Amino acid sequence: MGIKKTVLKWAAIAGILATTASCTADIDTFGTSDYRVLNEISFEEQDGRPSISANEQRIMVKLASNESCTWDSVTIDDLSISSLAAFHLVQDSIGSFPKDSTVLDSLARKVSYDSKKIKTGSKIEIPKNDTLYIVVVSESGIPALWQIAFTKPTGACDEKSSSSGKEGDKEKSSSSAKGESSEKSSSSTESDTPKSSASSSSSDSPSSSESSKTPESSASTVSADAPKILSLKIASMEATIDSGKIHIHLDTLPFLADLSNLELTELKLSEGASCESHKTGEAYDFGAGQEIVVKNSDGESTTYIVKAGYQIPGSDFNDWKGNDVIPDSLWGNANTLLTTTEKYTSGSMTGAKIATSALLGKTASGSLYTADFNPNNVGTLSMANSSTWPDGNELIDFGKHFNARPEYAEVKFSYDGSGDSCDIYILLESRDGDKNINRGSDDINKLVASTWYRSTTDDNTGRENPDVVSISDKDENGMRTLRLKFRYGTPLENSPIENSSTFATSLQSSNKSAIDNSLIQGEGNESVTHIRVVFASSADGNHYKGVKNATLIIDDLKLIY
């Protein structure tokens, strides 16, 4: 009996140590910096604070009134960008400013820019169309493209312009020399952006109701009289056209469908509109995204971004076998003798309850992920040795096959951490090999895109999360809807990924069964081969740290393309 009790005790400890999910380690500091984030900008001539949309890299600046009613230039009053990055004016003329992050990153690499660096005190001429473009260039030479649209004041200047017109052409010219007319200045993107595409301060409405915690703004819009796509089908399936926006997406194709060869089966346009860029009956790569251009006889055009993809099976968390999400070939957890992840029902919902527990002085984070736990069958006595396994994530083979390129992720969640932090993140990877369990020495795994939420609360207070677009108010089941934006290429500065082991250069465990889940930074244009989705009730659970009873409840994970 004594031997049996000892074995059970070690097995219980092993179950605790094995219940790990989140990756947390040192900040990636090797090589030159790829960071190119614009944090803050202000001008001496502005009225109020600029409206900065970090997700779409657009800035709206309202200019203050002046006696002459002219706005030839602005002077930078304050500028905050990533350390070692540089700020330059774009020399090229840019048409429609893309909303799609992949297209935007691609355009940034193509534009030419002035070699002279802009800094605090620099004077910049305002273009006639009131819109200019800049790049923030990282130390490693990677540019990030931004649009700055200026809005000139009206009212008093309208009256002055009108009265000066009565007094003589000379005075009229002096009052509107650079500002053109008040009618033109009210359109911040005219002639530089098609009439059908403009900056808007309205929120890009997702499928859930959202509060204004961190709203997405400045979405590209379509004017009422512009040529439009009324309906579109891909592979005979109806795509979603975001109302008034240029974003069209199909999110429900069969899992692992070939997205590179999909037929455009229906394209209905508004009266008088035509499309020469794409034809029905022909196949296109909608996985990477297509720019479909619609024109009318007046020369107006609208460019739509059209993408397609699919959902991860079981991501509604409605189907379970015991405490395992079905299909369990995709979803895993670290439940052993200690169950920390289980089916959860409340009101009209069925989801997953992920809770941190403790036994014999050890902390066990609840976990749910697209991964296989302990595929190398490490013995329970070995798993119980924290010196052998200082990072419990090395017992997990993260990632499942996936080939799509989503733009957003939404998930319903609630979190009661009592001071602990939860992790919700998704990584898109490009791998040479298959699973990390049999990763060869020549295999290279790259990070293509990421989105990461880490917080002590369920309303995003107390911690910066730059990938968050919005968090809704609680629904009837007490759940909020979290909307995250995927970042292709280098993650946003201050993303929690900086404090993870994602880019670890060596394994912490010397055990021959340790699994290398590390990635190197990709450009963002690589082919996606795997997806890593992680939910953890304690963000530092892989190091056996957390707060007992910290509870993360999740439901309805959705990918939006």
Phi and psi in degrees as a GROMACS rama.xvg file:
@    title "Ramachandran Plot"
@    xaxis  label "Phi"
@    yaxis  label "Psi"
@TYPE xy
-62.5528  -40.5206  GLY-2
-63.9974  -43.1606  ILE-3
-63.1275  -42.1518  LYS-4
-64.4239  -38.5348  LYS-5
-62.7566  -44.2127  THR-6
-62.3293  -43.1963  VAL-7
-64.6135  -37.1307  LEU-8
-63.6412  -45.5749  LYS-9
-64.7883  -36.5215  TRP-10
-65.4133  -38.4117  ALA-11
-64.1603  -43.2984  ALA-12
-62.5164  -40.9471  ILE-13
-62.1394  -38.4858  ALA-14
-61.5464  -36.4222  GLY-15
-69.302  -47.9706  ILE-16
-64.5742  -29.1019  LEU-17
-80.1379  -17.7673  ALA-18
-79.3163  72.4385  THR-19
-121.233  154.811  THR-20
-144.215  -51.1718  ALA-21
-87.1743  154.396  SER-22
-102.994  123.226  CYS-23
-142.15  121.646  THR-24
-155.435  -153.301  ALA-25
-79.7155  156.828  ASP-26
-67.4837  140.739  ILE-27
-69.4083  117.02  ASP-28
-124.919  3.21941  THR-29
-83.9295  152.464  PHE-30
73.0065  -174.002  GLY-31
-79.1891  154.767  THR-32
-77.9118  137.674  SER-33
-97.9547  1.09055  ASP-34
-69.2823  133.506  TYR-35
-148.699  53.9519  ARG-36
-99.7707  134.122  VAL-37
-94.5674  111.194  LEU-38
-89.5518  -40.7453  ASN-39
-155.705  142.688  GLU-40
-150.317  141.861  ILE-41
-146.674  158.714  SER-42
-127.232  149.769  PHE-43
-63.4  -29.0965  GLU-44
-93.761  5.97379  GLU-45
-80.1347  159.04  GLN-46
-114.748  110.217  ASP-47
79.8531  -160.264  GLY-48
-102.27  143.657  ARG-49
-62.6472  148.984  PRO-50
-93.8515  114.488  SER-51
-108.914  120.963  ILE-52
-103.465  97.937  SER-53
-65.9819  -34.3291  ALA-54
-65.1399  -37.6457  ASN-55
-105.941  0.0099575  GLU-56
57.4146  48.0979  GLN-57
-125.055  146.358  ARG-58
-132.783  130.936  ILE-59
-109.915  126.228  MET-60
-122.373  121.028  VAL-61
-92.5335  123.079  LYS-62
-86.0467  146.309  LEU-63
-80.6439  155.123  ALA-64
-68.8702  151.777  SER-65
-142.568  165.734  ASN-66
-63.7594  -36.4949  GLU-67
-84.3248  -11.9338  SER-68
57.0638  37.6651  CYS-69
-126.115  144.618  THR-70
-137.539  82.2031  TRP-71
-81.1634  -33.9745  ASP-72
-155.134  167.623  SER-73
-130.487  154.436  VAL-74
-116.672  129.077  THR-75
-70.3183  121.672  ILE-76
-91.6488  -36.94  ASP-77
-150.495  142.521  ASP-78
-146.386  126.103  LEU-79
-130.124  113.167  SER-80
-129.246  174.296  ILE-81
-55.7893  144.045  SER-82
-57.9406  135.444  SER-83
76.2844  -4.29527  LEU-84
-83.0104  162.793  ALA-85
-125.574  154.863  ALA-86
-118.575  122.747  PHE-87
-135.596  153.581  HIS-88
-83.769  136.086  LEU-89
-77.6837  136.421  VAL-90
-92.9417  -26.0096  GLN-91
-76.1978  156.459  ASP-92
-85.8271  131.853  SER-93
-117.413  133.867  ILE-94
-84.3413  -119.095  GLY-95
-69.1874  124.464  SER-96
-80.6439  117.397  PHE-97
-70.3118  151.554  PRO-98
-95.828  -33.7324  LYS-99
-63.4312  127.954  ASP-100
-65.1537  -35.3296  SER-101
-67.2564  -44.0835  THR-102
-64.4492  -39.7707  VAL-103
-63.2536  -44.2394  LEU-104
-64.9694  -37.325  ASP-105
-66.4675  -41.9851  SER-106
-64.1811  -37.6233  LEU-107
-60.0048  -34.8284  ALA-108
-75.7551  -14.4139  ARG-109
-97.5777  -25.3016  LYS-110
-74.41  153.378  VAL-111
-101.977  150.367  SER-112
-142.319  157.611  TYR-113
-62.9717  135.689  ASP-114
-70.7501  -21.4183  SER-115
-72.2367  130.236  LYS-116
-78.1036  141.372  LYS-117
-98.4659  140.095  ILE-118
-146.177  178.893  LYS-119
-55.7421  129.349  THR-120
98.8578  -14.6876  GLY-121
-68.7588  140.65  SER-122
-101.199  131.617  LYS-123
-121.49  130.348  ILE-124
-73.5137  136.479  GLU-125
-85.2085  122.202  ILE-126
-62.3433  161.849  PRO-127
-62.4993  -29.6591  LYS-128
-88.141  8.28199  ASN-129
66.3063  16.2472  ASP-130
-132.303  128.524  THR-131
-127.608  165.181  LEU-132
-127.19  140.55  TYR-133
-133.227  162.895  ILE-134
-126.06  142.313  VAL-135
-104.898  115.185  VAL-136
-104.67  125.919  VAL-137
-71.0864  167.282  SER-138
-57.5489  -32.2966  GLU-139
-83.8954  -1.59315  SER-140
96.208  8.54284  GLY-141
-88.2171  124.637  ILE-142
-92.5692  148.297  PRO-143
-120.078  125.414  ALA-144
-92.8174  134.352  LEU-145
-127.967  148.5  TRP-146
-109.095  132.888  GLN-147
-119.675  116.03  ILE-148
-109.774  126.418  ALA-149
-100.056  138.044  PHE-150
-114.793  123.005  THR-151
-92.2171  145.161  LYS-152
-69.235  150.203  PRO-153
-119.718  -169.89  THR-154
95.9457  -100.24  GLY-155
-59.6417  -38.06  ALA-156
-71.1367  -30.3348  CYS-157
-61.5676  -46.0945  ASP-158
-64.8836  -40.8701  GLU-159
-66.1646  -40.2186  LYS-160
-64.7457  -39.7833  SER-161
-66.8636  -45.4135  SER-162
-69.1149  -35.2814  SER-163
-68.5374  -27.061  SER-164
-65.5621  -33.0745  GLY-165
-73.0996  -28.4762  LYS-166
-81.834  -21.1022  GLU-167
151.583  153.567  GLY-168
-64.044  -32.7483  ASP-169
-64.838  -45.4673  LYS-170
-68.3613  -36.2997  GLU-171
-62.2362  -42.2774  LYS-172
-62.375  -40.1366  SER-173
-69.6278  -25.6827  SER-174
-88.7259  -7.68078  SER-175
-139.631  23.5806  SER-176
-57.5625  -54.4646  ALA-177
-99.3487  -26.0266  LYS-178
-78.6242  -2.08214  GLY-179
58.1263  -127.958  GLU-180
-118.918  163.084  SER-181
-63.7146  -28.1952  SER-182
-65.7949  -41.7019  GLU-183
-74.3723  -37.1253  LYS-184
-66.8223  -19.5321  SER-185
-74.6093  -13.6564  SER-186
-104.841  104.365  SER-187
-76.7466  -11.3306  SER-188
-128.382  14.3515  THR-189
-63.2668  140.167  GLU-190
72.7938  -20.791  SER-191
-98.913  -18.1316  ASP-192
-134.589  140.407  THR-193
-54.6109  149.471  PRO-194
-58.3274  -23.637  LYS-195
-82.782  -4.82227  SER-196
-129.644  123.532  SER-197
-148.186  165.051  ALA-198
-80.7614  138.817  SER-199
-134.526  145.192  SER-200
-89.1637  0.814203  SER-201
-76.0346  157.105  SER-202
-79.2824  144.963  SER-203
-79.6748  100.089  ASP-204
-70.9951  119.417  SER-205
-82.9758  -172.51  PRO-206
-73.6607  -14.9986  SER-207
-108.564  159.812  SER-208
-74.2071  137.838  SER-209
-122.415  144  GLU-210
-89.9331  174.553  SER-211
-99.3624  49.8183  SER-212
-66.6039  -56.0171  LYS-213
-143.539  74.376  THR-214
-71.4296  146.834  PRO-215
-83.0875  134.072  GLU-216
-137.236  179.521  SER-217
57.8549  39.5425  SER-218
-74.4236  146.872  ALA-219
-67.8011  131.593  SER-220
-120.431  164.43  THR-221
-115.178  124.509  VAL-222
-70.3837  161.547  SER-223
-61.4283  -35.6544  ALA-224
-100.249  9.26191  ASP-225
-78.6488  155.428  ALA-226
-63.8443  137.441  PRO-227
-133.609  157.899  LYS-228
-93.3364  121.971  ILE-229
-88.7107  -35.7957  LEU-230
-156.301  153.388  SER-231
-150.175  135.624  LEU-232
-123.611  137.553  LYS-233
-118.974  126.121  ILE-234
52.0024  39.4363  ALA-235
67.9548  14.3616  SER-236
-111.576  134.94  MET-237
-70.311  126.763  GLU-238
-88.9152  158.326  ALA-239
-92.2786  126.856  THR-240
-105.042  109.714  ILE-241
-61.3987  126.405  ASP-242
-54.6153  120.927  SER-243
74.2687  4.69322  GLY-244
-114.454  168.834  LYS-245
-94.832  8.10674  ILE-246
-94.7701  121.282  HIS-247
-123.828  130.23  ILE-248
-144.022  144.111  HIS-249
-117.936  118.316  LEU-250
-109.897  0.882895  ASP-251
-124.632  30.2014  THR-252
-69.5306  161.666  LEU-253
-59.3656  143.794  PRO-254
-57.3411  132.783  PHE-255
64.4299  23.8041  LEU-256
-62.3707  152.92  ALA-257
-75.2378  101.982  ASP-258
-80.9903  -11.036  LEU-259
-84.0434  -6.80051  SER-260
-143.295  70.0842  ASN-261
-114.656  135.976  LEU-262
-80.3651  133.959  GLU-263
-81.7996  103.528  LEU-264
-96.4712  -17.0713  THR-265
-152.349  137.776  GLU-266
-147.223  99.282  LEU-267
-101.019  129.895  LYS-268
-115.031  161.512  LEU-269
-67.9932  162.98  SER-270
-59.0163  130.129  GLU-271
84.3766  -1.96346  GLY-272
-91.7397  154.436  ALA-273
-142.126  160.529  SER-274
-137.537  118.09  CYS-275
-102.455  -16.8124  GLU-276
-75.6514  -28.425  SER-277
-140.319  146.137  HIS-278
-126.048  141.764  LYS-279
-66.43  148.664  THR-280
89.8759  -9.31541  GLY-281
-105.953  155.528  GLU-282
-101.339  145.413  ALA-283
-140.879  164.31  TYR-284
-87.2837  87.2235  ASP-285
-83.0252  -10.6532  PHE-286
-67.5443  -41.8081  GLY-287
-78.7398  -21.1166  ALA-288
102.876  142.186  GLY-289
-125.688  140.962  GLN-290
-97.8791  108.686  GLU-291
-100.721  119.416  ILE-292
-100.462  126.754  VAL-293
-116.321  131.355  VAL-294
-125.4  162.172  LYS-295
-126.378  178.508  ASN-296
-69.3788  -16.7254  SER-297
-85.5526  1.16593  ASP-298
89.0487  -1.05228  GLY-299
-74.3178  149.761  GLU-300
-143.175  151.374  SER-301
-128.501  129.746  THR-302
-106.9  116.283  THR-303
-96.4175  143.572  TYR-304
-99.2246  119.623  ILE-305
-120.686  123.608  VAL-306
-134.384  157.202  LYS-307
-138.049  153.229  ALA-308
-170.255  -160.668  GLY-309
-147.279  172.459  TYR-310
-99.5247  161.524  GLN-311
-82.9186  124.429  ILE-312
-54.8986  137.484  PRO-313
84.313  1.20512  GLY-314
-76.8034  -2.31719  SER-315
-86.3499  -10.0734  ASP-316
56.9152  35.176  PHE-317
-94.1865  -25.5744  ASN-318
-109.697  127.061  ASP-319
-134.699  153.911  TRP-320
-124.845  99.3832  LYS-321
67.4761  -121.649  GLY-322
-108.563  27.811  ASN-323
-116.219  130.313  ASP-324
-70.1697  134.653  VAL-325
-94.5967  134.71  ILE-326
-80.2089  130.244  PRO-327
-74.4608  -4.82771  ASP-328
-72.1876  -17.9252  SER-329
-105.09  -39.7997  LEU-330
-105.502  134.593  TRP-331
-134.372  167.926  GLY-332
-150.429  178.388  ASN-333
-106.855  27.9928  ALA-334
-64.0053  122.361  ASN-335
-125.181  -114.59  THR-336
-74.3389  -20.353  LEU-337
-111.056  112.697  LEU-338
-87.5334  115.256  THR-339
-116.162  -4.34638  THR-340
-130.338  129.661  THR-341
-152.596  164.242  GLU-342
-63.0833  141.716  LYS-343
-133.316  130.39  TYR-344
-126.189  140.652  THR-345
-159.101  121.707  SER-346
59.8717  -122.503  GLY-347
-93.7768  3.97179  SER-348
-110.503  151.985  MET-349
-128.094  124.613  THR-350
-147.518  -151.249  GLY-351
-122.602  133.611  ALA-352
-104.782  121.321  LYS-353
-121.689  112.454  ILE-354
-129.797  145.432  ALA-355
-84.9398  135.43  THR-356
-128.55  179.985  SER-357
-153.443  144.68  ALA-358
-154.962  131.61  LEU-359
55.0437  37.6967  LEU-360
81.2606  4.38155  GLY-361
-108.404  142.527  LYS-362
-98.0911  138.369  THR-363
-130.07  111.575  ALA-364
-73.127  140.274  SER-365
-70.0809  151.532  GLY-366
-152.792  148.641  SER-367
-150.646  129.019  LEU-368
-157.95  161.987  TYR-369
-84.645  85.297  THR-370
-166.097  165.656  ALA-371
-112.441  125.451  ASP-372
-86.2115  131.006  PHE-373
50.4999  52.3721  ASN-374
-68.2605  -18.319  PRO-375
-87.4373  3.81593  ASN-376
54.799  49.3213  ASN-377
-64.5088  135.878  VAL-378
-66.7792  154.51  GLY-379
-63.2412  -35.5748  THR-380
-66.3544  -37.3985  LEU-381
-67.6925  -43.1163  SER-382
-63.4421  -25.8527  MET-383
-74.3288  -10.9791  ALA-384
-93.6049  103.173  ASN-385
-68.3596  -22.5985  SER-386
-73.1784  -27.7887  SER-387
-77.5418  -34.3741  THR-388
-124.587  71.3355  TRP-389
-66.2164  -22.996  PRO-390
-123.01  104.323  ASP-391
-63.1414  -17.3976  GLY-392
-64.0308  -19.2051  ASN-393
-76.2516  -0.217879  GLU-394
-95.2567  -0.726534  LEU-395
-118.08  136.134  ILE-396
-98.1657  98.1069  ASP-397
-81.0939  147.385  PHE-398
102.164  138.342  GLY-399
-129.638  158.889  LYS-400
-58.9482  136.932  HIS-401
-168.899  137.881  PHE-402
-130.056  9.62875  ASN-403
-96.2381  170.948  ALA-404
-131.442  75.4455  ARG-405
-67.2382  157.382  PRO-406
-98.1401  -33.9336  GLU-407
-137.905  161.563  TYR-408
-132.537  140.418  ALA-409
-125.332  141.726  GLU-410
-149.385  140.704  VAL-411
-84.9156  136.959  LYS-412
-156.792  161.761  PHE-413
-141.681  152.161  SER-414
-144.742  128.453  TYR-415
-123.22  96.5253  ASP-416
-100.131  -14.2828  GLY-417
51.7872  39.3629  SER-418
98.4896  -12.0854  GLY-419
-77.8131  176.101  ASP-420
-125.297  136.026  SER-421
-95.6605  162.409  CYS-422
-125.125  132.325  ASP-423
-133.662  112.291  ILE-424
-149.356  156.614  TYR-425
-134.621  129.479  ILE-426
-118.21  133.038  LEU-427
-101.236  128.142  LEU-428
-120.986  154.015  GLU-429
-120.701  112.846  SER-430
-115.348  144.951  ARG-431
-75.9386  -37.9925  ASP-432
-100.912  -165.634  GLY-433
-97.9279  -93.2565  ASP-434
-91.0952  154.381  LYS-435
-69.3829  -21.1406  ASN-436
-62.4742  -32.5197  ILE-437
-115.094  33.9238  ASN-438
-66.8179  124.841  ARG-439
-81.4602  163.841  GLY-440
-66.3948  -24.3369  SER-441
-93.3425  -5.67392  ASP-442
-70.7596  137.143  ASP-443
-119.007  124.156  ILE-444
-109.503  119.979  ASN-445
-110.194  145.735  LYS-446
-83.7779  117.753  LEU-447
-90.4237  -45.3894  VAL-448
-153.77  158.661  ALA-449
-151.203  156.082  SER-450
-150.942  133.935  THR-451
-144.619  130.214  TRP-452
-121.945  128.1  TYR-453
-138.956  125.476  ARG-454
-154.533  154.929  SER-455
-84.5905  -12.5784  THR-456
-133.957  172.325  THR-457
-94.8905  1.37659  ASP-458
-113.987  16.3637  ASP-459
71.1006  17.7152  ASN-460
-88.601  150.161  THR-461
90.8424  -3.7902  GLY-462
-157.33  140.814  ARG-463
-77.9454  131.746  GLU-464
-135.981  87.8331  ASN-465
-66.9758  -17.6507  PRO-466
-82.0457  -8.87819  ASP-467
-77.2026  126.319  VAL-468
-88.6762  -46.1358  VAL-469
-163.576  158.876  SER-470
-134.535  124.844  ILE-471
-79.489  169.39  SER-472
-69.059  167.208  ASP-473
-69.8522  141.684  LYS-474
-90.5672  -169.389  ASP-475
-65.6875  -18.4549  GLU-476
-99.4923  9.14434  ASN-477
78.3003  16.7973  GLY-478
-104.363  140.94  MET-479
-100.965  154.56  ARG-480
-103.756  118.219  THR-481
-95.6244  126.441  LEU-482
-114.314  123.027  ARG-483
-116.859  145.416  LEU-484
-102.512  128.252  LYS-485
-72.0019  137.146  PHE-486
-109.285  111.152  ARG-487
-84.724  133.868  TYR-488
89.4337  -146.649  GLY-489
-64.3781  129.834  THR-490
-60.3682  157.673  PRO-491
-63.3322  145.165  LEU-492
-60.238  139.96  GLU-493
75.8227  8.07559  ASN-494
-64.3549  142.681  SER-495
-57.396  -15.6633  PRO-496
-60.7458  -23.6621  ILE-497
-62.1299  -29.697  GLU-498
-105.81  39.768  ASN-499
-128.182  173.736  SER-500
-93.3578  16.681  SER-501
-54.9271  -41.2325  THR-502
-105.096  25.4982  PHE-503
-58.688  139.791  ALA-504
-95.4911  -7.43995  THR-505
-154.226  158.315  SER-506
-78.7199  143.391  LEU-507
-79.8652  -28.3308  GLN-508
-95.7282  139.593  SER-509
-93.4823  0.628537  SER-510
-64.05  137.226  ASN-511
-65.489  -15.9536  LYS-512
-91.9081  0.927174  SER-513
-62.7646  140.312  ALA-514
-106.537  128.573  ILE-515
-89.7329  107.514  ASP-516
-103.16  10.6695  ASN-517
-72.3885  157.625  SER-518
-127.775  159.539  LEU-519
-110.613  156.551  ILE-520
-72.0923  126.784  GLN-521
-95.2127  177.167  GLY-522
-82.8208  -22.5311  GLU-523
105.063  -12.332  GLY-524
-103.031  6.65207  ASN-525
-72.2271  159.148  GLU-526
-69.758  135.875  SER-527
-83.4021  130.386  VAL-528
-119.32  -24.4298  THR-529
-143.103  157.481  HIS-530
-128.485  138.447  ILE-531
-120.835  108.961  ARG-532
-110.35  129.925  VAL-533
-134.572  131.801  VAL-534
-122.383  126.874  PHE-535
-139.605  135.796  ALA-536
-77.7183  -21.4328  SER-537
-130.678  114.946  SER-538
-61.6716  -29.5964  ALA-539
-103.062  26.1255  ASP-540
-64.4401  -27.6235  GLY-541
-67.5121  -15.4755  ASN-542
-105.489  17.7196  HIS-543
63.0694  35.3291  TYR-544
-120.494  140.01  LYS-545
166.682  -179.725  GLY-546
-111.51  125.473  VAL-547
-57.6215  137.055  LYS-548
74.7969  5.29232  ASN-549
-58.5274  127.485  ALA-550
-129.043  125.147  THR-551
-113.624  123.447  LEU-552
-113.378  131.912  ILE-553
-130.871  156.275  ILE-554
-161.093  149.143  ASP-555
52.6716  68.4581  ASP-556
-76.39  127.139  LEU-557
-129.946  137.11  LYS-558
-101.353  135.384  LEU-559
-119.762  130.085  ILE-560
